[in-house]
Amino acid sequence: MPAIDDQTNFEALVHVSAKLAKFKAQICASLEYAQGSHTFDDVAALVLTGRLTMWEEGSSFVMTEIVEYPRKRTMHVFLAGGNREDLHSIHPRMIAYARSEGCSDVTLSGRAGWLRVLEHIGWEEVYRVLKLDLSQRLPIEGSEEPMLPLFEEVA
């Protein structure tokens, strides 16, 4: 957590904390789709320490993070909720900030419905995210069949 070294920092933390409290129910509802990766307290800590940026408009919010890759910077939309109109009004501020931070693109991992909401303003589906739940027994485990390599070796 950042050091509270003056009144301005304290007021900023109070302001951010109030925004988090205002959107707590929506944040928790959005986290239902996050596959158990975060709790509300995790998200609040990430916002308060500056690792996530929280955008708000009306009754809607967006949480973003800047991701550093070896050859580029990307703004990733981690969490969002609310109505289409409010989310669309957040979009230009988010994009301007991403550009000011040197990001080459913005990504979002989410349900298919997000594409319908965003494709008319330039977003496109570029890949799909797959998941393998390791807490469950896999069909190949315990089988008499030898496991085949996932990838063939290239000569």
C-alpha positions as CSV (number, residue, x, y, z in Angstrom):
1,M,0.0,0.0,0.0
2,P,1.4,3.4,-0.8
3,A,2.7,5.5,2.0
4,I,0.3,8.2,3.3
5,D,2.8,11.0,3.5
6,D,0.4,14.0,3.3
7,Q,-3.2,15.1,3.2
8,T,-3.4,14.8,-0.6
9,N,-2.5,11.1,-0.5
10,F,-4.9,10.4,2.3
11,E,-7.7,12.2,0.4
12,A,-6.9,10.2,-2.8
13,L,-7.1,6.9,-0.8
14,V,-10.4,7.9,0.7
15,H,-11.8,8.8,-2.7
16,V,-10.7,5.5,-4.2
17,S,-12.0,3.6,-1.3
18,A,-15.4,5.3,-1.7
19,K,-15.4,4.3,-5.4
20,L,-14.6,0.7,-4.5
21,A,-17.4,0.7,-1.9
22,K,-19.9,2.2,-4.4
23,F,-19.2,-0.6,-6.9
24,K,-18.6,-3.5,-4.5
25,A,-21.8,-5.4,-5.5
26,Q,-21.0,-5.0,-9.2
27,I,-17.4,-5.9,-8.8
28,C,-18.3,-9.1,-6.8
29,A,-20.9,-10.0,-9.5
30,S,-18.2,-9.5,-12.2
31,L,-15.8,-11.6,-10.3
32,E,-18.2,-14.6,-10.5
33,Y,-16.8,-14.9,-14.1
34,A,-13.1,-14.6,-13.1
35,Q,-12.7,-18.3,-12.4
36,G,-11.8,-17.8,-8.8
37,S,-8.7,-15.7,-9.6
38,H,-9.5,-12.8,-7.2
39,T,-11.8,-11.7,-4.4
40,F,-13.1,-8.2,-3.8
41,D,-10.4,-7.6,-1.3
42,D,-7.7,-8.7,-3.8
43,V,-9.1,-6.2,-6.4
44,A,-9.4,-3.4,-3.8
45,A,-5.7,-3.9,-2.8
46,L,-4.7,-3.9,-6.5
47,V,-6.5,-0.6,-7.1
48,L,-5.2,1.0,-3.9
49,T,-1.6,0.1,-4.7
50,G,-2.0,1.3,-8.3
51,R,-1.6,-2.1,-10.1
52,L,-5.2,-1.7,-11.4
53,T,-6.8,1.5,-12.6
54,M,-10.5,1.9,-12.0
55,W,-12.6,3.8,-14.4
56,E,-16.1,4.8,-13.6
57,E,-19.1,6.5,-15.3
58,G,-22.6,6.6,-13.9
59,S,-23.4,3.1,-12.7
60,S,-20.6,1.4,-14.6
61,F,-16.9,0.6,-14.0
62,V,-13.9,-0.8,-15.8
63,M,-10.7,-2.1,-14.2
64,T,-7.5,-2.1,-16.3
65,E,-3.9,-3.0,-15.9
66,I,-0.8,-2.3,-18.0
67,V,0.9,-5.5,-19.0
68,E,4.6,-5.4,-20.0
69,Y,5.7,-7.9,-22.6
70,P,9.2,-8.2,-24.0
71,R,8.3,-6.3,-27.2
72,K,5.2,-4.3,-26.3
73,R,3.0,-2.8,-23.6
74,T,-0.7,-3.6,-23.6
75,M,-3.6,-2.3,-21.5
76,H,-5.7,-5.2,-20.4
77,V,-9.3,-4.9,-19.3
78,F,-9.4,-7.1,-16.3
79,L,-13.0,-6.5,-15.0
80,A,-16.0,-4.5,-16.1
81,G,-19.6,-4.1,-15.4
82,G,-22.5,-1.8,-16.0
83,N,-24.5,-0.5,-18.9
84,R,-23.5,-0.1,-22.5
85,E,-23.9,3.7,-22.6
86,D,-21.7,4.3,-19.6
87,L,-19.1,1.8,-20.7
88,H,-18.9,3.5,-24.1
89,S,-18.3,6.8,-22.5
90,I,-15.4,5.4,-20.5
91,H,-13.8,4.0,-23.6
92,P,-12.2,7.2,-25.1
93,R,-10.6,8.1,-21.7
94,M,-9.2,4.5,-21.4
95,I,-7.8,4.6,-24.9
96,A,-6.2,8.0,-24.4
97,Y,-4.6,6.8,-21.2
98,A,-3.4,3.6,-22.9
99,R,-1.7,5.6,-25.7
100,S,-0.2,8.0,-23.1
101,E,1.3,5.0,-21.4
102,G,2.9,3.7,-24.6
103,C,0.5,0.8,-25.1
104,S,0.2,-0.6,-28.6
105,D,-3.2,-2.2,-28.0
106,V,-5.9,-3.0,-25.5
107,T,-7.0,-6.5,-24.7
108,L,-10.0,-8.0,-22.9
109,S,-10.7,-11.6,-21.9
110,G,-14.3,-12.2,-21.3
111,R,-17.6,-13.8,-22.3
112,A,-18.7,-13.8,-25.9
113,G,-21.3,-11.0,-25.2
114,W,-18.4,-8.5,-24.9
115,L,-17.7,-8.8,-28.6
116,R,-21.3,-7.8,-29.5
117,V,-20.9,-4.7,-27.3
118,L,-17.5,-3.7,-28.6
119,E,-17.1,-4.8,-32.2
120,H,-18.8,-1.7,-33.7
121,I,-16.1,0.5,-32.1
122,G,-13.2,-1.4,-33.5
123,W,-12.7,-4.4,-31.2
124,E,-12.2,-7.8,-32.8
125,E,-11.8,-11.4,-31.6
126,V,-8.2,-12.5,-32.1
127,Y,-8.0,-15.7,-30.1
128,R,-9.9,-17.9,-27.6
129,V,-8.8,-18.7,-24.1
130,L,-8.9,-22.4,-23.2
131,K,-8.8,-23.8,-19.6
132,L,-7.9,-27.2,-18.2
133,D,-9.1,-27.7,-14.7
134,L,-6.3,-29.6,-12.9
135,S,-8.5,-30.2,-9.8
136,Q,-10.4,-32.9,-11.8
137,R,-9.2,-36.3,-12.9
138,L,-8.4,-36.1,-16.6
139,P,-9.6,-38.8,-19.0
140,I,-6.1,-39.7,-20.0
141,E,-4.9,-40.2,-16.4
142,G,-4.8,-43.9,-15.4
143,S,-5.3,-45.0,-18.9
144,E,-3.4,-47.9,-20.4
145,E,-2.8,-45.8,-23.5
146,P,0.5,-44.1,-23.6
147,M,0.1,-40.3,-23.6
148,L,0.9,-38.8,-26.9
149,P,3.0,-35.6,-27.1
150,L,0.9,-32.5,-27.6
151,F,3.3,-31.1,-30.1
152,E,5.3,-33.0,-32.7
153,E,9.0,-32.4,-32.8
154,V,10.2,-30.3,-35.7
155,A,13.3,-31.8,-37.5
